[in-house]
Amino acid sequence: MNRAAAPARAARRRAVPWDVVGLGLLVVAAAFMPDLLRALYDRAAVSYLSIAINALSLAILALSWDVLARTGQLSLAHAAFYGTGAYTTALMLRHLDLPMWLGIPAGGLMAVAFALLLGGLTLRLRAIYFAIATLAFAEVLKAVVHHAPTAFAGGNAGMNVAPLFRPVFVAGQMERWEVAYLRNEAYFYVYAGLLALSVLISIALQRSRLRHAFTAIRTNEDVAGVMGVRPARVKLLAFMLSASTVGMLGAVEAHRVGSVLPDQSFSVATTVLALVTPIFGGLYTTLGPIVGALGLSSVQELLRRTFSDGYLIGYGVVLVLTILFMPRGVVGTIGHAWRKRGSRSTGTPPASRPQRAGPAPDDAPPKPPSQPGGDA
């Protein structure tokens, strides 16, 4: 049996680390993107940089949600973590005399603390029960901020947040649009760095033993427990990692927008985008959520410019068609087609290929749990 497995292990060692290559390409593309846009579009580069920033933000959101989805959990708490990060940096600026940049890691740490609290209470739930509990948590946080003393958290009116970057206009040496360009360029690099961190976390999980633990829990949590996996601890770790980058994203977005509002910071739309984007791009992968974010951002902008009214209807149609005809997502569908092509080229029909024992592969569509609730 060991002899039969030796060629497979050798092939894995010789395989190209495409995830690492992809991260390198992402870093290179981010380094040259602002200058390339300015060279191609001049003044319009300001708008295109804003679109690129929104795409990066969506990719961070989607990739963080996918980390927890790999354990089979349907979380609706991303709005809570996003708002926690935003309000953490806003409260620090309002009440503490600390450097502005500390608000970003502080937002991530506070989101992790809330994930630890929420996960300890709810991660033993499964399926729709867990989803409802996480959604309720986000609504509870929104209500708390709404009713907090105005002098402390701003109440319904929210709070202003100072920007991270304030380019100074120099008359005679630059045009006014260049001030907006420099501001967007600086924020672009911050978002690109946060996305690179999210990708590193995803790659580290995919290359560690946790990948198999995640897959085992997603396939059958009870069997995974019998096999030696501790589902409660593994899911809690995934929940905390997922919340960390979302909290930092909320903090950065608060500085870029310039304010925090309860309904805006804890909006359910944030959770919906976090859920839909990896489904569109491909679940349980590093590349899928990024492709989904780039694709959905491009489709939304194209529809917005083509149809000034009702473009969201076309956006919804695109999502529905994708889910119906590409249930594996864009990346999963392309990968499945590529494997089928490879099977035909080698003359080995897919049905006769040896099947792996153990949990379902990472690119398989999600399966509903066998029980609606119970202990992990």
Backbone torsions as a table, in degrees:
resi	resn	phi	psi	omega
1	MET	NA	-39.7	178.1
2	ASN	-66.5	-36.1	178.2
3	ARG	-65.4	-37.6	-179.9
4	ALA	-68.2	-31.5	-178.5
5	ALA	-83.7	-15.7	-177.4
6	ALA	-61.1	-45.1	178.3
7	PRO	-60.4	-36.5	179.7
8	ALA	-65.6	-41.1	178.1
9	ARG	-65.9	-39.4	178.4
10	ALA	-64.7	-38.1	178.6
11	ALA	-65.2	-38.2	178.3
12	ARG	-65.9	-36.1	178.6
13	ARG	-67.3	-33.9	-179.4
14	ARG	-83.6	-10.3	-176.4
15	ALA	-65.1	144.9	178.6
16	VAL	-72.1	129.3	178.5
17	PRO	-75.1	80.2	-174.2
18	TRP	-63.0	-29.3	179.4
19	ASP	-66.7	-40.5	177.9
20	VAL	-68.4	-40.6	176.9
21	VAL	-61.3	-42.6	179.3
22	GLY	-63.1	-39.1	177.3
23	LEU	-63.7	-40.9	177.5
24	GLY	-62.1	-42.5	178.1
25	LEU	-64.4	-37.1	178.1
26	LEU	-62.5	-43.3	-180.0
27	VAL	-64.8	-43.2	-179.5
28	VAL	-64.5	-44.3	179.7
29	ALA	-62.4	-41.2	179.4
30	ALA	-65.8	-34.3	-178.4
31	ALA	-66.1	-35.3	-175.0
32	PHE	-102.1	-8.8	-173.9
33	MET	-59.2	-51.5	-178.2
34	PRO	-59.2	-45.3	180.0
35	ASP	-65.2	-36.2	178.9
36	LEU	-66.5	-43.7	178.6
37	LEU	-63.4	-39.2	179.3
38	ARG	-67.0	-38.6	179.2
39	ALA	-68.1	-33.3	-176.3
40	LEU	-85.1	-38.1	-169.0
41	TYR	-119.6	-4.4	177.6
42	ASP	55.1	-116.8	-176.4
43	ARG	-64.9	-33.9	-179.7
44	ALA	-67.2	-10.9	179.2
45	ALA	-61.1	-26.2	178.2
46	VAL	-61.7	-46.0	179.7
47	SER	-67.0	-42.6	-179.3
48	TYR	-66.7	-33.1	175.2
49	LEU	-66.6	-37.3	176.8
50	SER	-62.8	-40.8	177.5
51	ILE	-63.9	-42.3	179.3
52	ALA	-63.3	-39.2	178.4
53	ILE	-63.9	-42.5	178.0
54	ASN	-62.7	-37.8	178.0
55	ALA	-66.1	-41.6	177.8
56	LEU	-64.0	-41.7	178.3
57	SER	-60.3	-44.1	179.5
58	LEU	-65.8	-36.7	178.6
59	ALA	-65.1	-41.1	177.2
60	ILE	-62.3	-45.0	179.9
61	LEU	-60.7	-46.5	-176.6
62	ALA	-68.8	-42.2	-177.6
63	LEU	-66.9	-36.5	177.7
64	SER	-67.0	-39.2	178.3
65	TRP	-66.3	-37.5	-178.0
66	ASP	-65.0	-30.6	179.2
67	VAL	-58.3	-44.5	178.5
68	LEU	-75.7	-34.3	-179.7
69	ALA	-62.0	-24.0	179.1
70	ARG	-64.7	-19.4	175.6
71	THR	-91.1	1.9	178.8
72	GLY	88.6	9.0	-178.4
73	GLN	-94.3	133.5	176.1
74	LEU	-97.7	94.0	-176.5
75	SER	-91.2	137.2	173.6
76	LEU	-120.5	30.8	-175.7
77	ALA	-104.9	6.5	-175.8
78	HIS	-64.2	-33.0	176.2
79	ALA	-62.5	-35.6	178.9
80	ALA	-65.0	-44.8	-179.3
81	PHE	-69.9	-38.5	177.8
82	TYR	-62.1	-48.9	178.8
83	GLY	-65.6	-33.7	177.5
84	THR	-62.1	-44.6	177.9
85	GLY	-63.5	-41.2	-179.3
86	ALA	-64.5	-46.5	-177.9
87	TYR	-74.0	-26.7	177.6
88	THR	-63.5	-49.1	-179.9
89	THR	-67.9	-34.6	178.8
90	ALA	-66.4	-42.6	179.6
91	LEU	-68.4	-36.0	177.5
92	MET	-63.6	-41.9	179.4
93	LEU	-67.8	-32.1	-175.9
94	ARG	-81.2	-35.0	-170.8
95	HIS	-116.7	-14.1	-176.7
96	LEU	-124.4	140.9	178.9
97	ASP	-91.7	72.2	-177.9
98	LEU	-121.8	157.5	177.1
99	PRO	-57.0	142.0	-174.9
100	MET	-60.0	-38.1	-174.3
101	TRP	-68.1	-18.4	179.0
102	LEU	-68.2	-18.8	-179.6
103	GLY	-65.4	-26.8	-177.9
104	ILE	-70.9	-55.5	176.2
105	PRO	-65.3	-31.2	178.2
106	ALA	-64.6	-37.7	176.4
107	GLY	-63.1	-39.2	177.3
108	GLY	-66.5	-42.6	-179.8
109	LEU	-66.1	-38.9	179.0
110	MET	-66.8	-38.7	176.6
111	ALA	-63.5	-38.7	177.5
112	VAL	-64.3	-40.3	178.6
113	ALA	-62.5	-42.6	177.6
114	PHE	-66.8	-36.1	177.6
115	ALA	-65.1	-38.3	177.2
116	LEU	-63.3	-42.9	178.6
117	LEU	-66.1	-50.6	-178.0
118	LEU	-66.4	-42.2	-179.2
119	GLY	-64.2	-39.1	178.2
120	GLY	-62.8	-26.6	-178.6
121	LEU	-91.9	-28.7	-168.2
122	THR	-119.5	-15.6	-172.9
123	LEU	-71.0	-7.6	172.7
124	ARG	-81.9	-10.8	173.7
125	LEU	-81.4	161.2	-179.0
126	ARG	-133.6	159.4	172.4
127	ALA	54.3	-132.5	-171.0
128	ILE	-65.8	-26.9	-179.7
129	TYR	-67.1	-40.6	176.2
130	PHE	-66.9	-41.6	-179.8
131	ALA	-61.1	-44.8	-179.8
132	ILE	-64.4	-40.1	-179.4
133	ALA	-64.3	-42.4	-179.8
134	THR	-69.5	-37.2	176.7
135	LEU	-64.6	-41.0	178.0
136	ALA	-63.0	-35.7	179.4
137	PHE	-62.0	-43.1	178.5
138	ALA	-62.8	-40.7	179.3
139	GLU	-68.5	-35.1	177.5
140	VAL	-64.2	-44.3	178.3
141	LEU	-62.1	-40.5	177.8
142	LYS	-61.5	-42.9	179.6
143	ALA	-65.3	-38.3	178.8
144	VAL	-62.6	-44.4	179.5
145	VAL	-65.6	-39.7	178.7
146	HIS	-58.0	-42.0	-173.0
147	HIS	-98.5	3.0	176.3
148	ALA	-68.0	153.2	178.5
149	PRO	-54.7	136.5	-177.5
150	THR	-59.9	-36.2	-179.8
151	ALA	-66.5	-22.9	-178.3
152	PHE	-91.7	-54.6	-173.6
153	ALA	-120.8	8.0	174.9
154	GLY	87.1	-15.7	179.9
155	GLY	62.4	-146.3	-179.4
156	ASN	-64.8	-28.5	-178.0
157	ALA	-76.9	-13.8	178.8
158	GLY	74.1	-163.3	-178.6
159	MET	-138.8	150.0	172.7
160	ASN	-82.3	146.1	179.8
161	VAL	-127.0	129.5	-178.2
162	ALA	-68.7	142.3	178.7
163	PRO	-71.4	152.9	177.0
164	LEU	-73.2	-30.3	-175.5
165	PHE	-128.0	134.6	178.8
166	ARG	-133.7	79.8	177.2
167	PRO	-61.8	141.5	-177.4
168	VAL	-100.2	129.8	178.1
169	PHE	-77.6	127.7	179.4
170	VAL	-112.4	107.6	-177.8
171	ALA	-63.3	135.4	178.8
172	GLY	88.7	-17.2	-178.9
173	GLN	-112.6	-17.1	-178.8
174	MET	-153.5	158.6	176.4
175	GLU	-92.7	163.1	-174.8
176	ARG	-66.0	-33.6	-179.3
177	TRP	-65.9	-23.4	180.0
178	GLU	-68.7	-25.9	176.5
179	VAL	-64.2	-46.1	177.7
180	ALA	-64.9	-35.9	179.1
181	TYR	-64.9	-45.5	-179.3
182	LEU	-63.0	-37.8	178.3
183	ARG	-65.1	-47.5	179.5
184	ASN	-65.1	-36.1	178.5
185	GLU	-61.9	-44.1	-179.9
186	ALA	-64.0	-44.3	178.3
187	TYR	-65.6	-34.7	179.2
188	PHE	-58.0	-43.2	-178.8
189	TYR	-68.7	-33.2	177.3
190	VAL	-65.5	-46.3	179.3
191	TYR	-65.1	-39.5	178.7
192	ALA	-63.4	-38.9	177.0
193	GLY	-65.6	-38.6	178.1
194	LEU	-67.8	-37.1	176.0
195	LEU	-66.5	-40.2	177.7
196	ALA	-60.6	-39.0	176.5
197	LEU	-63.6	-42.0	178.8
198	SER	-63.0	-40.1	179.0
199	VAL	-66.3	-40.1	178.2
200	LEU	-61.3	-42.5	177.6
201	ILE	-61.5	-44.2	-179.4
202	SER	-64.0	-44.0	179.8
203	ILE	-64.4	-42.3	179.3
204	ALA	-61.0	-40.0	178.0
205	LEU	-67.6	-40.2	-179.0
206	GLN	-66.8	-28.4	-177.1
207	ARG	-96.8	0.3	-179.9
208	SER	-104.2	176.4	177.7
209	ARG	-67.8	-19.5	179.5
210	LEU	-61.5	-26.9	178.4
211	ARG	-58.1	-46.0	-179.4
212	HIS	-70.4	-34.0	176.9
213	ALA	-65.7	-42.1	177.5
214	PHE	-60.1	-46.3	-177.9
215	THR	-65.2	-39.5	179.6
216	ALA	-64.9	-42.4	179.2
217	ILE	-65.7	-41.1	-179.7
218	ARG	-65.3	-36.1	-177.9
219	THR	-74.3	-50.6	178.9
220	ASN	-159.9	105.7	-174.3
221	GLU	-65.9	-37.2	-179.6
222	ASP	-65.9	-43.8	177.9
223	VAL	-65.0	-39.3	178.8
224	ALA	-59.9	-39.3	177.5
225	GLY	-63.9	-38.4	177.7
226	VAL	-66.1	-32.9	-178.6
227	MET	-77.6	-1.4	177.8
228	GLY	107.0	-4.4	177.6
229	VAL	-79.1	140.9	176.0
230	ARG	-100.6	92.4	-172.3
231	PRO	-57.5	-42.5	-176.4
232	ALA	-61.6	-45.1	-179.2
233	ARG	-68.5	-41.4	-178.4
234	VAL	-65.7	-44.4	179.7
235	LYS	-66.1	-36.3	178.5
236	LEU	-66.2	-40.3	176.5
237	LEU	-61.7	-45.5	178.8
238	ALA	-62.6	-38.5	179.8
239	PHE	-63.2	-43.0	-179.1
240	MET	-69.0	-41.8	177.1
241	LEU	-63.6	-39.9	178.8
242	SER	-62.7	-40.3	-177.0
243	ALA	-73.6	-28.5	-173.1
244	SER	-61.1	-50.5	-177.2
245	THR	-71.6	-31.6	177.8
246	VAL	-67.3	-39.9	177.4
247	GLY	-62.0	-42.7	177.4
248	MET	-66.4	-37.2	177.3
249	LEU	-62.2	-43.6	177.9
250	GLY	-60.0	-38.8	179.0
251	ALA	-65.0	-45.3	179.8
252	VAL	-64.4	-41.9	179.7
253	GLU	-62.8	-35.7	178.4
254	ALA	-62.0	-41.7	177.9
255	HIS	-67.8	-39.0	-177.6
256	ARG	-70.8	-42.9	179.8
257	VAL	-72.7	-35.5	177.8
258	GLY	96.8	3.7	-179.7
259	SER	-163.4	163.0	173.0
260	VAL	-129.4	136.2	176.9
261	LEU	-130.8	142.9	-177.9
262	PRO	-57.1	-48.7	-177.0
263	ASP	-68.5	-30.0	-179.9
264	GLN	-80.6	-44.9	-175.5
265	SER	-72.4	-32.5	-179.4
266	PHE	-109.3	34.1	-176.4
267	SER	-71.3	138.2	176.5
268	VAL	-63.6	-25.8	179.0
269	ALA	-59.0	-32.3	177.6
270	THR	-61.9	-44.7	178.7
271	THR	-65.8	-40.8	-179.8
272	VAL	-62.5	-43.8	177.9
273	LEU	-63.4	-40.3	178.8
274	ALA	-62.6	-31.9	-177.9
275	LEU	-82.9	-43.3	-173.2
276	VAL	-72.2	-39.0	-172.4
277	THR	-62.1	-49.2	177.3
278	PRO	-66.6	-29.7	175.2
279	ILE	-64.2	-40.7	177.7
280	PHE	-65.5	-44.5	-176.3
281	GLY	-81.3	-35.6	-177.9
282	GLY	136.2	118.9	-176.6
283	LEU	-75.5	157.3	170.8
284	TYR	64.8	27.3	177.4
285	THR	-134.0	164.9	173.5
286	THR	-83.0	-38.5	-175.9
287	LEU	-75.6	-34.9	-173.6
288	GLY	-55.3	-54.1	179.2
289	PRO	-60.0	-34.7	179.0
290	ILE	-68.5	-44.8	176.9
291	VAL	-62.2	-40.9	178.0
292	GLY	-61.7	-40.9	179.6
293	ALA	-66.4	-44.7	179.0
294	LEU	-65.0	-41.7	-178.7
295	GLY	-66.7	-47.3	-178.2
296	LEU	-68.5	-36.6	177.0
297	SER	-64.3	-41.2	179.1
298	SER	-66.8	-43.7	179.5
299	VAL	-63.2	-43.4	-179.1
300	GLN	-63.0	-43.9	-179.1
301	GLU	-67.4	-39.3	178.3
302	LEU	-63.4	-44.7	179.8
303	LEU	-67.9	-35.5	179.5
304	ARG	-63.6	-39.2	-178.5
305	ARG	-79.6	-25.4	-179.8
306	THR	-83.7	-43.7	-178.9
307	PHE	-120.5	106.6	-179.2
308	SER	-66.8	-30.9	179.4
309	ASP	-118.3	135.6	175.3
310	GLY	76.4	19.0	-179.4
311	TYR	-67.4	-24.0	179.5
312	LEU	-66.2	-25.4	176.8
313	ILE	-65.2	-46.4	176.5
314	GLY	-62.8	-36.6	176.8
315	TYR	-60.2	-44.7	178.2
316	GLY	-65.4	-38.0	178.2
317	VAL	-62.1	-41.5	178.6
318	VAL	-60.9	-42.6	-179.9
319	LEU	-65.6	-43.1	-178.9
320	VAL	-64.1	-44.3	179.7
321	LEU	-63.6	-37.8	178.7
322	THR	-64.1	-45.0	-179.0
323	ILE	-66.3	-36.0	-179.0
324	LEU	-71.9	-44.8	-171.3
325	PHE	-104.0	-12.0	175.7
326	MET	-134.3	68.3	-176.6
327	PRO	-62.6	-20.5	177.5
328	ARG	-84.0	-5.8	-174.3
329	GLY	85.3	174.7	-177.2
330	VAL	-63.0	-51.3	-177.0
331	VAL	-67.3	-42.1	179.7
332	GLY	-64.3	-38.6	179.7
333	THR	-67.2	-43.9	178.9
334	ILE	-64.5	-42.4	178.9
335	GLY	-64.2	-39.7	178.5
336	HIS	-65.0	-42.3	178.1
337	ALA	-64.9	-37.0	179.6
338	TRP	-66.7	-39.6	178.7
339	ARG	-67.8	-38.1	177.2
340	LYS	-64.3	-39.4	177.9
341	ARG	-64.6	-40.9	177.9
342	GLY	-64.2	-35.5	177.8
343	SER	-66.1	-40.3	178.8
344	ARG	-67.7	-36.8	-178.4
345	SER	-69.0	-31.4	178.4
346	THR	-86.9	-6.5	179.1
347	GLY	79.6	11.7	-180.0
348	THR	-104.5	112.0	178.6
349	PRO	-64.5	142.9	-178.3
350	PRO	-56.1	-33.7	-176.4
351	ALA	-68.1	-27.5	-176.5
352	SER	-92.3	-4.0	179.4
353	ARG	-71.2	145.1	179.7
354	PRO	-63.3	138.2	-179.4
355	GLN	-93.3	141.0	177.8
356	ARG	-76.9	141.0	173.5
357	ALA	-85.5	152.0	177.4
358	GLY	110.9	-159.5	-174.0
359	PRO	-67.0	165.5	179.0
360	ALA	-67.4	151.6	179.2
361	PRO	-64.0	160.6	-175.0
362	ASP	-67.8	-24.2	-177.6
363	ASP	-93.4	7.6	178.9
364	ALA	-74.8	147.9	177.5
365	PRO	-62.0	147.6	-177.6
366	PRO	-63.7	143.0	178.5
367	LYS	-108.3	141.0	177.3
368	PRO	-69.8	146.3	179.4
369	PRO	-66.4	155.6	-176.1
370	SER	-75.7	-21.8	-178.5
371	GLN	-129.1	142.9	-178.9
372	PRO	-75.4	-15.7	-179.3
373	GLY	-163.0	177.8	178.8
374	GLY	136.1	176.2	179.5
375	ASP	-79.8	150.0	-179.8
376	ALA	-79.7	NA	NA
